[in-house]
Amino acid sequence: MIQIENMYKKYIMGDNVVNALNGVDLHIREHEFVAIVGPSGSGKSTLMNMIGCLDVPTAGRFFIDGYDASKLSDDQQAEIRNKKIGFVFQGFNLIQKLTALENVEMPLIYSGMRAAERQKRAVNALESVGLGDRVHHTPTELSGGQQQRVAIARALVTDPPIILGDEPTGNLDSKSGKEIMQIFKNLNAKGNTIILITHDDHIAEQAKRIIRIMDGKIIEDREVS
Amino acid sequence: MGLLQAYKMAIKSIRSNKVRSFLTMLGVIIGVMSVITAVAFAEGTTKQITDQLSSLGTNLINVYITGRGSNRQVTYEQLKEFGDKNSEVISAIAPEMSINSATTKYGTNVRDTRIIGTTSDYEKTKVRGAQSGRYLMEIDNDNRQRVAVIGTAVVNDIFDGNNPIGESIKIDGNVFKVVGVLAEIADGSDSSDDDQIVIPVSVAQRMSQNSQINNYAILATDSESVDAAMIVLEEFLTKIYGDSNSFRLMNAAQMLDTLGSVTGTLMLLLGGIAGISLVVGGIGIMNIMLVSVTERTREIGIRKAIGAKKRNILTQFLIEALMVTGIGGTIGLMLGCGVIFSIGRMGIVPSVYSFKWMTLSFGISLLVGVIFGIFPANKAANLNPIQALRHE
């Protein structure tokens, strides 16, 4: 599903070269539930940007679902993000002036789906996260947990093989966080590959595999029993 | 993503920021409105003057004797002789002696109308004959016949539309025989060229107890001869009066030329000023769009993260700019037409709705949208999604 070989990412900050990723090898198979953990500055966000096709590596090879994703143009990256990956962010990242339904529909607009089909799928996705009665609410009318569920519905609606969560429970109270984690577990049970980025070991323990990263290198990779 | 989607997004964005959108449009609204109003004003004025001038005939030279500073006087006979000598450039000379308001009576019906004393040549210079009966003849002048060719406005009024030929009328107490009806040229309306009576100039001189003829209508043989005819006329009259201040020569074609260049410059000037206001409006749009891109950086980041391509973002912002200018242009057109209509109604200048200029100004406003929208739209499309998502 995701194959990363000897990946490097260098940033130039003023006169300093920052090695955000320093030779990462990582293989994630289908149906896995992986948590990538590490302190801030460890390179886990950079790794997530790579897996999410938001950035390209300086060196190394990277395959996603069979496609070579290490040397893509901006538009090709956009296409992969649209079709292969569903993003769930810490800050929800919903568009405030759009309703839940319109937010969920958006990835389908960019994939060129027709309106009727789009709406049906978006409503289904919202119902699957338990927000069937909130489709016409705007984000400001929803609680944090509900907003994150809208974001999950948006990530699910294109039926992507990979769901990528960047600290998805970081802004939520513990009860909502539990609910969101439960949704991720259910999705994984249904066959989605889930990758979570977190610094919270308690969250990470709920995954099936934990990858610990430090100074741009993987220092631990273990299955959770 | 289709254009329809981009259009829907644009509508949504414009509606979610009504006041700002309106203020952005204002520049375009004022620009388009001023373009079409200014042009309509210029074209209306031009049309008004052109119509008046053209109705005079373009081969026609009008001579006005002012007689200022001179005791000498040119006579009809002298002019006639001059015309015969210069027949290669002058084909007809008709005196024009007007009595502006004379009481015309038929039975008990009375009407005040304009009397023109002239000769048979007036038919040629005015390119206007009799639509029934006959026109003046040379013999009428020679014998001081009291005959009259009357306009249709007069026929409709004092003859109640009945055939007037052969009837007798009284003009300022003198009995005239109606021999013809002037060809109708102004729908028979009051105070128009249909509201007049043509009589022999010799009779008019006697009636007004004044032999002095101050106006002549002189016809050049063709449009090429107009300038030559004016030159010889000027020479001839200068010789008689001793200077060129005692008379004036006027030709419609020359005046049309002058008018054309003046109104052309006027239109350019007005159009230019209005065009500048459109450009200023465009800069306003660019300004607001740039603010909007910065404000919506996070939204753009989200859109890109979930799969929007550069092209999608570019289209979205460009369509938004186009919509703003399009709506602004439409409002401007409507307001402009309203102003043109009102000016027409007030009778200041006839309403001229120039389709060409309306399309042009609307087109320019859309163009302004594209030109000034492309920079902000491009900026939005090229945002880095990672940085855009981090933007607060």
Interface residues (C-beta under 8 A of the other chain):
Chain A: N49 G52 L54 D55 D74 D75 A78 E79 R81 N82 K83 F87 F89 N93 L94 I95 K97 L98 M106 P107 I109 Y110 S111 G112 R154 T158
Chain B: M1 G2 Q5 K12 S13 S16 R298 E299 G301 I302 R303 K304 A305 I306 G307 A308 K309 K310 R311 N312 P385 I386 L389
